Amino acid sequence: MKSKTLTRSGLFESVYNKFGLSRSESADLVECVIEEICKAAERGESIKLSSFGTFFIRSKNERIGRNPKTGQEVSITPRRVMVFKPSTILKELVDTKNKSKL
């Protein structure tokens, strides 16, 4: 199965085709949305997109890890990571599409 990747330019084109904005206006709109999402993430806020899902920041504590090649233990520093939790609607949509391909 060949997978496709949705890119920024793909989003620009979709907005351009669907709403009839100029290509530059479509690009500006998509960039503005992405920028706002990034700013909210930097501030540690959750980003909830209705019927799509929620992005949120999770703090991970320091822990001991192991180098898989050498087996040597190393300390993994505490960090913040972004997590995505899909909505029930998105989960059902993906599941329905997968069942039709089987």
LOSEFI-548232 format. One record per atom (N, C-alpha, C): residue number from 1; x, y, z; atom name. Coordinates in Angstrom, 1 decimal. Layout:
<pts>
+-----+--------+--------+--------+-------+
! num !     c1 !     c2 !     c3 ! atome !
+-----+--------+--------+--------+-------+
! NUM !      X !      Y !      Z !    CA !
...
+-----+--------+--------+--------+-------+
</pts>
This chain:
<pts>
+-----+--------+--------+--------+-------+
! num !     c1 !     c2 !     c3 ! atome !
+-----+--------+--------+--------+-------+
!   1 !    0.8 !   -1.2 !    0.0 !     N !
!   1 !    0.0 !    0.0 !    0.0 !    CA !
!   1 !    0.9 !    1.2 !    0.0 !     C !
!   2 !    0.7 !    2.1 !   -1.0 !     N !
!   2 !    1.5 !    3.3 !   -1.1 !    CA !
!   2 !    0.8 !    4.4 !   -0.2 !     C !
!   3 !    1.5 !    5.0 !    0.6 !     N !
!   3 !    0.9 !    6.0 !    1.5 !    CA !
!   3 !    1.2 !    7.4 !    0.9 !     C !
!   4 !    0.3 !    8.3 !    1.1 !     N !
!   4 !    0.4 !    9.7 !    0.6 !    CA !
!   4 !    0.6 !   10.5 !    1.9 !     C !
!   5 !    1.3 !   11.7 !    1.7 !     N !
!   5 !    1.5 !   12.6 !    2.8 !    CA !
!   5 !    0.9 !   13.9 !    2.5 !     C !
!   6 !    0.1 !   14.4 !    3.4 !     N !
!   6 !   -0.5 !   15.8 !    3.2 !    CA !
!   6 !    0.6 !   16.8 !    3.6 !     C !
!   7 !    0.9 !   17.7 !    2.7 !     N !
!   7 !    1.9 !   18.7 !    3.0 !    CA !
!   7 !    1.2 !   20.1 !    3.1 !     C !
!   8 !    2.0 !   21.1 !    3.5 !     N !
!   8 !    1.5 !   22.5 !    3.5 !    CA !
!   8 !    1.0 !   22.9 !    2.1 !     C !
!   9 !    1.7 !   22.6 !    1.1 !     N !
!   9 !    1.3 !   23.0 !   -0.2 !    CA !
!   9 !    0.0 !   22.2 !   -0.6 !     C !
!  10 !   -0.1 !   21.0 !   -0.1 !     N !
!  10 !   -1.4 !   20.3 !   -0.4 !    CA !
!  10 !   -2.6 !   21.0 !    0.3 !     C !
!  11 !   -2.3 !   21.4 !    1.5 !     N !
!  11 !   -3.4 !   22.2 !    2.2 !    CA !
!  11 !   -3.7 !   23.5 !    1.5 !     C !
!  12 !   -2.7 !   24.2 !    1.0 !     N !
!  12 !   -2.9 !   25.4 !    0.3 !    CA !
!  12 !   -3.8 !   25.2 !   -0.9 !     C !
!  13 !   -3.5 !   24.1 !   -1.7 !     N !
!  13 !   -4.2 !   23.8 !   -2.9 !    CA !
!  13 !   -5.7 !   23.4 !   -2.5 !     C !
!  14 !   -5.9 !   22.7 !   -1.4 !     N !
!  14 !   -7.2 !   22.3 !   -1.0 !    CA !
!  14 !   -8.1 !   23.5 !   -0.7 !     C !
!  15 !   -7.5 !   24.5 !    0.1 !     N !
!  15 !   -8.2 !   25.7 !    0.4 !    CA !
!  15 !   -8.5 !   26.5 !   -0.9 !     C !
!  16 !   -7.5 !   26.6 !   -1.7 !     N !
!  16 !   -7.6 !   27.3 !   -3.0 !    CA !
!  16 !   -8.8 !   26.7 !   -3.8 !     C !
!  17 !   -8.8 !   25.4 !   -4.0 !     N !
!  17 !   -9.8 !   24.7 !   -4.8 !    CA !
!  17 !  -11.2 !   24.8 !   -4.1 !     C !
!  18 !  -11.3 !   24.6 !   -2.8 !     N !
!  18 !  -12.6 !   24.6 !   -2.2 !    CA !
!  18 !  -13.2 !   25.9 !   -2.0 !     C !
!  19 !  -12.5 !   26.9 !   -1.6 !     N !
!  19 !  -13.0 !   28.2 !   -1.3 !    CA !
!  19 !  -12.8 !   29.3 !   -2.3 !     C !
!  20 !  -12.0 !   29.1 !   -3.3 !     N !
!  20 !  -11.9 !   30.1 !   -4.4 !    CA !
!  20 !  -11.0 !   31.3 !   -4.0 !     C !
!  21 !  -10.3 !   31.2 !   -2.9 !     N !
!  21 !   -9.3 !   32.2 !   -2.6 !    CA !
!  21 !   -8.2 !   32.2 !   -3.5 !     C !
!  22 !   -7.4 !   33.2 !   -3.6 !     N !
!  22 !   -6.2 !   33.2 !   -4.4 !    CA !
!  22 !   -5.2 !   32.2 !   -3.8 !     C !
!  23 !   -4.2 !   31.8 !   -4.6 !     N !
!  23 !   -3.2 !   30.9 !   -4.0 !    CA !
!  23 !   -2.5 !   31.5 !   -2.8 !     C !
!  24 !   -2.1 !   32.8 !   -3.0 !     N !
!  24 !   -1.4 !   33.5 !   -1.9 !    CA !
!  24 !   -2.3 !   33.6 !   -0.7 !     C !
!  25 !   -3.6 !   34.0 !   -0.9 !     N !
!  25 !   -4.5 !   34.1 !    0.3 !    CA !
!  25 !   -4.7 !   32.7 !    1.0 !     C !
!  26 !   -4.8 !   31.7 !    0.2 !     N !
!  26 !   -4.9 !   30.3 !    0.7 !    CA !
!  26 !   -3.6 !   29.9 !    1.5 !     C !
!  27 !   -2.5 !   30.3 !    1.0 !     N !
!  27 !   -1.2 !   30.0 !    1.7 !    CA !
!  27 !   -1.2 !   30.8 !    3.0 !     C !
!  28 !   -1.5 !   32.1 !    3.0 !     N !
!  28 !   -1.5 !   32.9 !    4.2 !    CA !
!  28 !   -2.5 !   32.3 !    5.2 !     C !
!  29 !   -3.7 !   31.9 !    4.8 !     N !
!  29 !   -4.6 !   31.4 !    5.8 !    CA !
!  29 !   -4.1 !   30.1 !    6.4 !     C !
!  30 !   -3.6 !   29.2 !    5.7 !     N !
!  30 !   -3.1 !   27.9 !    6.2 !    CA !
!  30 !   -1.9 !   28.2 !    7.2 !     C !
!  31 !   -1.0 !   29.1 !    6.7 !     N !
!  31 !    0.2 !   29.5 !    7.6 !    CA !
!  31 !   -0.3 !   30.1 !    8.9 !     C !
!  32 !   -1.3 !   31.0 !    8.8 !     N !
!  32 !   -1.8 !   31.6 !   10.0 !    CA !
!  32 !   -2.4 !   30.6 !   11.0 !     C !
!  33 !   -3.1 !   29.6 !   10.5 !     N !
!  33 !   -3.7 !   28.6 !   11.4 !    CA !
!  33 !   -2.6 !   27.7 !   12.0 !     C !
!  34 !   -1.6 !   27.3 !   11.2 !     N !
!  34 !   -0.5 !   26.6 !   11.7 !    CA !
!  34 !    0.3 !   27.4 !   12.8 !     C !
!  35 !    0.5 !   28.6 !   12.5 !     N !
!  35 !    1.3 !   29.5 !   13.4 !    CA !
!  35 !    0.5 !   29.6 !   14.8 !     C !
!  36 !   -0.8 !   29.8 !   14.7 !     N !
!  36 !   -1.6 !   29.8 !   16.0 !    CA !
!  36 !   -1.5 !   28.5 !   16.8 !     C !
!  37 !   -1.6 !   27.4 !   16.1 !     N !
!  37 !   -1.4 !   26.1 !   16.8 !    CA !
!  37 !   -0.1 !   26.0 !   17.4 !     C !
!  38 !    1.0 !   26.4 !   16.7 !     N !
!  38 !    2.3 !   26.4 !   17.3 !    CA !
!  38 !    2.5 !   27.3 !   18.5 !     C !
!  39 !    1.9 !   28.5 !   18.4 !     N !
!  39 !    2.0 !   29.4 !   19.5 !    CA !
!  39 !    1.3 !   28.9 !   20.8 !     C !
!  40 !    0.1 !   28.3 !   20.6 !     N !
!  40 !   -0.6 !   27.7 !   21.7 !    CA !
!  40 !    0.2 !   26.5 !   22.3 !     C !
!  41 !    0.8 !   25.7 !   21.5 !     N !
!  41 !    1.6 !   24.6 !   22.0 !    CA !
!  41 !    2.8 !   25.1 !   22.8 !     C !
!  42 !    3.5 !   26.2 !   22.3 !     N !
!  42 !    4.6 !   26.8 !   23.0 !    CA !
!  42 !    4.2 !   27.2 !   24.4 !     C !
!  43 !    2.9 !   27.8 !   24.5 !     N !
!  43 !    2.4 !   28.2 !   25.8 !    CA !
!  43 !    2.0 !   27.1 !   26.7 !     C !
!  44 !    2.0 !   25.9 !   26.1 !     N !
!  44 !    1.5 !   24.7 !   26.9 !    CA !
!  44 !    0.0 !   24.5 !   26.9 !     C !
!  45 !   -0.7 !   25.1 !   26.0 !     N !
!  45 !   -2.1 !   25.0 !   26.0 !    CA !
!  45 !   -2.5 !   23.8 !   25.1 !     C !
!  46 !   -3.7 !   23.3 !   25.4 !     N !
!  46 !   -4.3 !   22.2 !   24.6 !    CA !
!  46 !   -4.9 !   22.8 !   23.4 !     C !
!  47 !   -4.8 !   22.1 !   22.2 !     N !
!  47 !   -5.4 !   22.6 !   21.0 !    CA !
!  47 !   -6.5 !   21.6 !   20.6 !     C !
!  48 !   -7.7 !   22.0 !   20.7 !     N !
!  48 !   -8.8 !   21.1 !   20.4 !    CA !
!  48 !   -9.5 !   21.5 !   19.1 !     C !
!  49 !   -9.5 !   20.6 !   18.1 !     N !
!  49 !  -10.1 !   20.8 !   16.9 !    CA !
!  49 !  -11.3 !   19.9 !   16.8 !     C !
!  50 !  -12.5 !   20.5 !   16.9 !     N !
!  50 !  -13.7 !   19.7 !   17.0 !    CA !
!  50 !  -13.8 !   18.7 !   15.8 !     C !
!  51 !  -14.3 !   17.5 !   16.1 !     N !
!  51 !  -14.5 !   16.4 !   15.2 !    CA !
!  51 !  -13.1 !   15.9 !   14.6 !     C !
!  52 !  -12.0 !   16.4 !   15.1 !     N !
!  52 !  -10.7 !   15.9 !   14.6 !    CA !
!  52 !   -9.9 !   15.3 !   15.8 !     C !
!  53 !   -9.6 !   16.1 !   16.8 !     N !
!  53 !   -8.9 !   15.6 !   18.0 !    CA !
!  53 !   -8.3 !   16.7 !   18.8 !     C !
!  54 !   -7.5 !   16.3 !   19.7 !     N !
!  54 !   -6.8 !   17.3 !   20.7 !    CA !
!  54 !   -5.3 !   17.0 !   20.7 !     C !
!  55 !   -4.6 !   18.1 !   20.6 !     N !
!  55 !   -3.2 !   18.1 !   20.8 !    CA !
!  55 !   -2.9 !   18.7 !   22.2 !     C !
!  56 !   -2.1 !   18.0 !   22.9 !     N !
!  56 !   -1.7 !   18.5 !   24.3 !    CA !
!  56 !   -0.3 !   18.2 !   24.6 !     C !
!  57 !    0.2 !   19.0 !   25.6 !     N !
!  57 !    1.6 !   18.8 !   26.0 !    CA !
!  57 !    1.6 !   17.9 !   27.2 !     C !
!  58 !    2.5 !   16.9 !   27.2 !     N !
!  58 !    2.7 !   16.0 !   28.3 !    CA !
!  58 !    4.1 !   16.2 !   28.8 !     C !
!  59 !    4.3 !   16.3 !   30.1 !     N !
!  59 !    5.7 !   16.4 !   30.7 !    CA !
!  59 !    6.1 !   15.0 !   31.0 !     C !
!  60 !    7.3 !   14.7 !   30.6 !     N !
!  60 !    7.9 !   13.4 !   31.0 !    CA !
!  60 !    9.1 !   13.6 !   32.0 !     C !
!  61 !    9.1 !   12.8 !   33.0 !     N !
!  61 !   10.1 !   12.9 !   34.0 !    CA !
!  61 !   11.4 !   12.3 !   33.6 !     C !
!  62 !   12.5 !   12.6 !   34.3 !     N !
!  62 !   13.8 !   12.0 !   34.0 !    CA !
!  62 !   13.7 !   10.5 !   34.3 !     C !
!  63 !   14.3 !    9.7 !   33.5 !     N !
!  63 !   14.3 !    8.3 !   33.7 !    CA !
!  63 !   15.6 !    7.7 !   33.2 !     C !
!  64 !   15.8 !    6.4 !   33.5 !     N !
!  64 !   16.9 !    5.7 !   33.0 !    CA !
!  64 !   16.6 !    4.9 !   31.8 !     C !
!  65 !   17.3 !    5.0 !   30.7 !     N !
!  65 !   17.1 !    4.3 !   29.5 !    CA !
!  65 !   18.3 !    3.4 !   29.3 !     C !
!  66 !   18.3 !    2.6 !   28.2 !     N !
!  66 !   19.3 !    1.7 !   27.9 !    CA !
!  66 !   19.7 !    1.8 !   26.4 !     C !
!  67 !   21.0 !    2.0 !   26.1 !     N !
!  67 !   21.4 !    2.0 !   24.7 !    CA !
!  67 !   21.2 !    0.6 !   24.2 !     C !
!  68 !   20.4 !    0.4 !   23.1 !     N !
!  68 !   20.1 !   -0.9 !   22.6 !    CA !
!  68 !   21.4 !   -1.7 !   22.1 !     C !
!  69 !   22.4 !   -0.9 !   21.6 !     N !
!  69 !   23.5 !   -1.6 !   21.0 !    CA !
!  69 !   24.5 !   -2.1 !   22.1 !     C !
!  70 !   24.7 !   -1.2 !   23.1 !     N !
!  70 !   25.8 !   -1.5 !   24.1 !    CA !
!  70 !   25.2 !   -2.0 !   25.4 !     C !
!  71 !   23.9 !   -1.8 !   25.6 !     N !
!  71 !   23.3 !   -2.2 !   26.9 !    CA !
!  71 !   23.6 !   -1.2 !   28.0 !     C !
!  72 !   24.4 !   -0.2 !   27.7 !     N !
!  72 !   24.8 !    0.8 !   28.7 !    CA !
!  72 !   23.6 !    1.7 !   29.2 !     C !
!  73 !   23.4 !    1.9 !   30.5 !     N !
!  73 !   22.4 !    2.7 !   31.0 !    CA !
!  73 !   22.7 !    4.2 !   30.8 !     C !
!  74 !   21.7 !    4.9 !   30.4 !     N !
!  74 !   21.9 !    6.4 !   30.2 !    CA !
!  74 !   20.7 !    7.1 !   30.9 !     C !
!  75 !   21.0 !    8.3 !   31.3 !     N !
!  75 !   19.9 !    9.1 !   31.9 !    CA !
!  75 !   19.2 !    9.9 !   30.8 !     C !
!  76 !   17.9 !    9.8 !   30.7 !     N !
!  76 !   17.1 !   10.5 !   29.8 !    CA !
!  76 !   16.5 !   11.7 !   30.5 !     C !
!  77 !   16.9 !   12.9 !   30.0 !     N !
!  77 !   16.5 !   14.2 !   30.7 !    CA !
!  77 !   15.0 !   14.4 !   30.6 !     C !
!  78 !   14.4 !   15.1 !   31.6 !     N !
!  78 !   13.0 !   15.4 !   31.5 !    CA !
!  78 !   12.7 !   16.3 !   30.3 !     C !
!  79 !   11.5 !   16.2 !   29.8 !     N !
!  79 !   11.2 !   16.9 !   28.6 !    CA !
!  79 !    9.7 !   17.0 !   28.4 !     C !
!  80 !    9.3 !   17.9 !   27.6 !     N !
!  80 !    7.8 !   18.0 !   27.2 !    CA !
!  80 !    7.6 !   17.5 !   25.8 !     C !
!  81 !    6.6 !   16.7 !   25.6 !     N !
!  81 !    6.3 !   16.2 !   24.3 !    CA !
!  81 !    4.8 !   16.5 !   23.9 !     C !
!  82 !    4.6 !   16.6 !   22.6 !     N !
!  82 !    3.2 !   16.9 !   22.2 !    CA !
!  82 !    2.6 !   15.5 !   21.9 !     C !
!  83 !    1.3 !   15.4 !   22.3 !     N !
!  83 !    0.6 !   14.2 !   22.1 !    CA !
!  83 !   -0.7 !   14.5 !   21.4 !     C !
!  84 !   -1.2 !   13.6 !   20.5 !     N !
!  84 !   -2.4 !   13.8 !   19.8 !    CA !
!  84 !   -3.4 !   12.7 !   20.2 !     C !
!  85 !   -4.6 !   13.1 !   20.6 !     N !
!  85 !   -5.6 !   12.2 !   20.9 !    CA !
!  85 !   -6.8 !   12.4 !   19.9 !     C !
!  86 !   -7.0 !   11.4 !   19.0 !     N !
!  86 !   -8.0 !   11.6 !   18.0 !    CA !
!  86 !   -9.4 !   11.6 !   18.6 !     C !
!  87 !  -10.4 !   12.3 !   17.9 !     N !
!  87 !  -11.7 !   12.3 !   18.4 !    CA !
!  87 !  -12.4 !   11.0 !   18.0 !     C !
!  88 !  -13.5 !   10.7 !   18.7 !     N !
!  88 !  -14.2 !    9.5 !   18.4 !    CA !
!  88 !  -14.7 !    9.5 !   16.9 !     C !
!  89 !  -15.1 !   10.7 !   16.4 !     N !
!  89 !  -15.5 !   10.8 !   15.0 !    CA !
!  89 !  -14.4 !   10.4 !   14.1 !     C !
!  90 !  -13.2 !   10.9 !   14.3 !     N !
!  90 !  -12.1 !   10.6 !   13.5 !    CA !
!  90 !  -11.7 !    9.1 !   13.5 !     C !
!  91 !  -11.8 !    8.6 !   14.8 !     N !
!  91 !  -11.5 !    7.1 !   14.9 !    CA !
!  91 !  -12.5 !    6.3 !   14.1 !     C !
!  92 !  -13.7 !    6.6 !   14.2 !     N !
!  92 !  -14.8 !    5.9 !   13.5 !    CA !
!  92 !  -14.6 !    6.0 !   12.0 !     C !
!  93 !  -14.2 !    7.2 !   11.5 !     N !
!  93 !  -14.0 !    7.5 !   10.1 !    CA !
!  93 !  -12.9 !    6.6 !    9.6 !     C !
!  94 !  -11.8 !    6.6 !   10.3 !     N !
!  94 !  -10.6 !    5.8 !    9.9 !    CA !
!  94 !  -10.9 !    4.3 !    9.9 !     C !
!  95 !  -11.6 !    3.9 !   10.9 !     N !
!  95 !  -12.0 !    2.5 !   11.0 !    CA !
!  95 !  -12.9 !    2.1 !    9.9 !     C !
!  96 !  -13.9 !    2.9 !    9.5 !     N !
!  96 !  -14.8 !    2.6 !    8.5 !    CA !
!  96 !  -14.0 !    2.5 !    7.1 !     C !
!  97 !  -13.1 !    3.4 !    6.9 !     N !
!  97 !  -12.3 !    3.5 !    5.6 !    CA !
!  97 !  -11.5 !    2.2 !    5.6 !     C !
!  98 !  -10.9 !    1.8 !    6.7 !     N !
!  98 !  -10.0 !    0.6 !    6.7 !    CA !
!  98 !  -10.8 !   -0.6 !    6.4 !     C !
!  99 !  -12.0 !   -0.7 !    7.0 !     N !
!  99 !  -12.8 !   -1.9 !    6.8 !    CA !
!  99 !  -13.2 !   -2.1 !    5.3 !     C !
! 100 !  -13.4 !   -1.0 !    4.6 !     N !
! 100 !  -13.9 !   -1.0 !    3.2 !    CA !
! 100 !  -12.7 !   -1.5 !    2.3 !     C !
! 101 !  -11.4 !   -1.3 !    2.8 !     N !
! 101 !  -10.3 !   -1.7 !    2.0 !    CA !
! 101 !   -9.9 !   -3.1 !    2.2 !     C !
! 102 !  -10.4 !   -3.8 !    3.2 !     N !
! 102 !  -10.0 !   -5.1 !    3.5 !    CA !
! 102 !  -10.7 !   -6.1 !    2.6 !     C !
+-----+--------+--------+--------+-------+
</pts>
